[in-house]
Amino acid sequence: MSATPTGAEIAAAVRRGELDPVRVTEDALRRIDAADGIVGAFRRVRGPEALAEAEGLRGRPDLDRLPLAGVPVAVKDVVEVAGETVEWGSRAAGPPAATADHDVVRRLRAAGAVIVGITRVPELCAWPMTDTPDGITRNPRQPAYTAGGSSGGSAAAVAAGFVPMAHGTDGLGSVRLPAAMCGLFGIKPGRDVIVDTSGPHWFGMSTHGALATTAADAASLLAVLADRPDLAGTATPGPVRIAVSSRVPLTRAPVPRPLRAAAERVGELLAGAGHRVSAASPRYGAAAPAGLLTRWVAGPAEQAESFDRAKLQPRTRAHVRAGDAVRRAGLVRERTAREWTSRAEEFFTTHDVLVTPMLATLPPKAARWHARSWAANALPSIGLAGFAGLWNLAGFPAMSVPAGRRPDGLPIGVQLVAARGGESTLLGLAAELERLGNG
């Protein structure tokens, strides 16, 4: 087993009886205790509870069949864990402790995972920078930079080596953006792949997703979250038709050269591996990006209905007020989503996968973003996520794959997108790029 074992290595050793799940959990908790004061990945570390969970695994009669046997996993602060509160990064939440696990947490436990902690998120998950009054979540690869958001705490926990994999959610890039910034594999599956009985979030744009250090671990976690064992594989797909594009939807703003170059290099690697690669862009149009903006403010406003709004951060109160106005005016229109989805489906009749930069701008620095104005948060957020959100609107699977580093060591990610049902194709291409040394 490697010095920093993957989830697959841990689970295999636990299933064979070669590794004690309590020892694995103790090691994870020691790593968190040693370094999370700097990284800021966790809102809550479940030390005694996690050890008790690991102890309980020893007696499970099905231990040798559990896909995540003994694997320490972190979950984002948006889902119920029995006995814990869900805060959504906000002091305005004030919920009672959950009496039962959320669907995805229940699936994780059933697969043998140990829930070691709950990761930090920006308030209401509205921002691609993660910080709260209690701390700043830093990029473990370059601590001067943010770990991203809104699944920034989960990305930081994996990138710092605290856990090999973590749960996240993605409404406008919230798994993929932090994965790119932290040098991880991060996948957002297509709509309804992961069943969530708590209902649709952000008008159906948000879904649960997986972050990991390897494509295989991302696939294993996704398979468990979705209760879809068929998604656990990373077989190389047959030659696929790949389009490469660095054109930012709507604005066509210039993309920094290192980010463009990474997407081009991925295209070259895939062409060299036998795939059919060409330059092409979807017909984005203007309506779909505008539709994203209305949902970006309206989604958190809907979420905030159960919060004490007077206790929200000033930037979030402004965001929610805008969302209330959008909802009153009826500006969240299904027609916008349908029209964009039709354009996206048209594009994927002649292409199997789209490759783009994951970020449209360079990452922001780590800072107390929650103390800044709405405009100071909104402008970098909109610029950063130019390639991400449209695939939430269409409900198509998309994935961030590590694609090298900038000269200062900051990771670069490239986005892979497929039509509905294309999760296995994305995971297979990600594993192929991993073998080709893309990261």
C-alpha positions, 0 to 999 in steps of 0.5 A: 500500500502506498504512503498515502493510500487511496480509498480503493487501497484502504477498502481492499485491505480492510475487506481482506482483514489486513487493515483495522478500520479503527486504525484507519480512522485514528490515522485520519483523525490525527492528520486532521488534528495536525493540519486542519487548523491551517487548512480549515476544511472541517466545520465539525470533526466527528472524532468519538463518533467516527471511532465508534462507527469504525469499531462497529464495522469490525463485526459486520458479517458483510465486511468483505463485500463493502465497496468502501469498507473502512474508508474515512469520508467527509460530507458537505454541510448540506446533508443530514447526519444523524445527531448532527446539525446542518448549517449550510455555512450560516449562523442563521440556520439554527436547526435541531440535530438531525434524527436520521441520515440523509439518503447519501449518508445512509448509502455511505454507511451501508457501503462501509464508509466512516463519516469523519467530519462535516466540511465547511461551506460558504453561506447558503453555498452561493459562492465559489470561495469558502469561508465563514466567520469561524475560518477560511478554507485554504487550498492545501496546494497553495494556502494563499489561495481559496480552496474554491466553493461551495464544496471547498471544505470537501476539496480541501479535506481530500487535497490535504490528505485528511480523507481519500474522498469526499461528498460534495454538491454542485449547483453551478460548479460547486464540485468541479471548481474546487476540484480544479483549484485543488488538483482533484477529480470531481464529478457532477453526474447528470440530473436524477442519477443520484436520487435525493428524496429531500426534493430538487434544489436550485430549481433542479440544477443542484446534484450530489457529487464526488471528489477524490485524488484518483479517477477510480476513487471518484467512480467508487464514491459516485457509484455509492452515492447513486446506488449504482454499482455500474458506475464504479468502473473506469474502463477506457471507452472506445474511440470517442468524438471529442470537441475542444473549446476555450470559448466562454459562453456569452461573454467570450472573455479572454481565458488565461493562457495556462488554462487554455493551454491545459485544455489544448494539451488534453485534446492532444493527449486524447488524439494521441490515444486514438480518439477523434478530436476537433475544435468546436463549441456549442451554440450557447446563445445569450438566454441560457447564461442569463437564465443561470444568473436568475437561478443563482440568486433565486436558489439561495433565496428559496433556501433562505426561507427557513433561515433567520434572515436578520442573521445572514451575512450582508453579502448573502442578504443582498443576494437573497433580496435579489433572488426574492425580486427575481422570483416575484417577477417570475424570471426563473423560466423553464423555457430557458432551460428547455431551449438551452438543453435542446441546443446542448443535445444538438451539439452532442449528436455530432460529439461525444465529449466536450473539453473546456478549461474548468475555470474561466479566470485564475482562482481568487486568493483566500480571504474573509470574502464573507465580510466583503460586499455583494458586488465584491463577491459576485464579480469574481464568482461570475467570472470564474464559473463561466464554463461550469453552470450551463451543464447544471441547467441542462442536467448533463454530467460534467467532470473536472480532471487534473491537468498540470500546474501553473509555475507557482504550483497551483493546480489547473483543471480541465472540464469534460462534459457528456450528454445524459448517461455519459458518466461512465465515458467521463470516468473512463476518459479521466482514468485514461488521462491519469494513466497518460500523466495528464495531472 
